[in-house]
Amino acid sequence: MTIPVKNVTPEVLCSNCRACCCRLEVMIITDTGVPEEHIAYDQWGGETMLRLDDGWCSALDRETFMCTIYENRPWICREFEMGSWECKDERKGL
């Protein structure tokens, strides 16, 4: 018999990720080769990842929820660890 455990967050895997972090504002602070069509500029010339009207990053494939520029993703995206407390906190919001 299996006893259910309450308040346990399931392990975060590529298959259940839901790309919550792709709704965050991401500053581009290093040159990783992000294509120009995915960059938004603020009034001071700062660069962020472009988010579309639906709130998701423009580089996110809406069908697979995978990054279309994974090899050229910003440094912040590379540092945001799947399954970290930040990840789990963002997942709660969706």
C-alpha positions as CSV (number, residue, x, y, z in Angstrom):
1,M,0.0,0.0,0.0
2,T,1.3,3.5,-1.0
3,I,0.7,6.3,1.5
4,P,0.2,9.6,-0.3
5,V,2.5,12.4,0.8
6,K,1.1,15.9,0.9
7,N,2.9,19.1,-0.1
8,V,5.6,17.3,-2.1
9,T,6.6,19.0,-5.3
10,P,7.2,16.5,-8.1
11,E,10.6,16.3,-9.6
12,V,10.9,18.8,-12.4
13,L,11.9,17.2,-15.7
14,C,12.0,18.3,-19.3
15,S,8.8,16.3,-19.8
16,N,6.9,18.3,-17.1
17,C,8.7,21.6,-17.0
18,R,6.0,24.0,-18.3
19,A,8.6,26.6,-19.1
20,C,7.6,28.9,-16.2
21,C,10.8,30.8,-16.4
22,C,10.0,31.8,-20.0
23,R,7.5,34.3,-18.6
24,L,10.2,36.2,-16.6
25,E,11.9,39.3,-17.8
26,V,15.4,38.3,-18.9
27,M,18.1,40.9,-19.2
28,I,20.8,40.2,-21.8
29,I,24.0,41.1,-20.0
30,T,26.5,39.0,-22.1
31,D,26.8,38.3,-25.7
32,T,25.7,34.7,-26.3
33,G,24.4,35.3,-29.8
34,V,20.7,35.9,-29.2
35,P,19.2,36.7,-32.6
36,E,18.2,40.3,-33.1
37,E,14.5,39.4,-33.6
38,H,14.3,38.2,-30.0
39,I,15.8,41.3,-28.4
40,A,13.8,44.2,-26.9
41,Y,15.5,47.5,-26.1
42,D,14.5,49.9,-23.3
43,Q,14.7,53.7,-23.4
44,W,18.3,53.6,-22.2
45,G,19.5,50.9,-24.7
46,G,19.3,48.0,-22.2
47,E,18.6,44.7,-23.8
48,T,16.0,42.1,-22.7
49,M,14.5,39.1,-24.2
50,L,11.4,40.1,-26.2
51,R,8.1,38.9,-24.7
52,L,5.1,38.7,-26.9
53,D,1.6,39.8,-26.1
54,D,0.8,36.5,-24.4
55,G,3.6,37.2,-21.9
56,W,5.9,34.4,-23.0
57,C,9.4,34.8,-24.4
58,S,9.5,35.2,-28.2
59,A,12.0,32.4,-28.4
60,L,9.7,29.8,-26.8
61,D,8.1,27.3,-29.2
62,R,4.4,27.5,-28.1
63,E,3.7,23.9,-29.1
64,T,6.7,22.1,-27.5
65,F,7.5,24.7,-24.8
66,M,11.2,24.3,-25.7
67,C,13.6,27.2,-26.5
68,T,14.1,27.8,-30.2
69,I,17.5,29.4,-29.5
70,Y,18.8,27.1,-26.8
71,E,22.4,27.2,-27.9
72,N,22.3,31.0,-28.0
73,R,20.1,31.6,-25.0
74,P,21.1,34.4,-22.6
75,W,23.4,33.9,-19.6
76,I,20.5,34.3,-17.1
77,C,18.6,31.5,-18.8
78,R,21.7,29.3,-18.6
79,E,22.0,29.9,-14.9
80,F,18.3,29.4,-14.0
81,E,18.4,25.8,-12.9
82,M,15.5,23.5,-13.6
83,G,14.2,22.2,-10.2
84,S,15.8,24.9,-8.1
85,W,13.8,26.8,-5.5
86,E,13.5,29.7,-8.0
87,C,12.0,27.3,-10.5
88,K,9.6,25.7,-8.1
89,D,8.5,29.1,-6.9
90,E,7.7,30.2,-10.5
91,R,5.8,27.0,-11.1
92,K,3.5,27.8,-8.1
93,G,2.5,31.0,-9.9
94,L,1.2,29.1,-13.0
